[in-house]
Amino acid sequence: MTKKISDHREKIDELDLEILALIQNRVDEAVSIRRLKIENGIPLFTPEREEELINRLIEKSAGHLPSDVIEDIWKAIIKGGKKTGANQ
């Protein structure tokens, strides 16, 4: 493997750790919202909020990533947050 490839892979490894930390922070916030919704009798699932979020991210991407990829990624993140919140 060339030095250039290993340099890029090292950078990707660093980015992966940053992404993981951000996802964990996001899940913590989602769990906090879940608790507040339960305390206040607010429905847990807000499909229009999820749709708005995904649409906003697709727009912000400006075509850099295919919209279906963005949707898949965020639906997986949201699903993970729901699973985590349900276990706490």
Residue pairs with C-beta under 8 A, 6 or more apart in sequence:
23 77
23 80
26 77
26 81
27 77
27 80
27 81
27 84
27 85
30 78
30 81
30 82
30 84
30 85
31 81
31 84
31 85
31 88
34 44
34 85
36 42
37 43
37 44
38 44
50 74
50 75
50 78
53 74
54 70
54 71
54 74
54 75
57 70
57 74
58 67
58 70
58 71
61 67
61 70
